[in-house]
Amino acid sequence: MKPEEIRNLSAAEREEKARDIAEEYFNLKFQLATGKIENPGRLRMLRRNIARIKSIQTEIAAGKGKKVKA
């Protein structure tokens, strides 16, 4: 997910997106433990997306968020 896309979401949508990604990450970790994971690179991508969303939430909360023109 691109940072511009995340910044264009509302606060509630960002929270929901982070929760959905975290749930998917949790499920993939179980697949990794059982050896049934098809794409282990997806774990890295999801982890980075979670961090990206949380970073943007922190920026916006601190009033430092970039204003993206729609």
Secondary structure, 3 states (H helix, E strand, C coil): CCHHHHHCCCHHHHHHHHHHHHHHHHHHHHHHHHCCCCCCHHHHHHHHHHHHHHHHHHHHHCCCCCCCCC
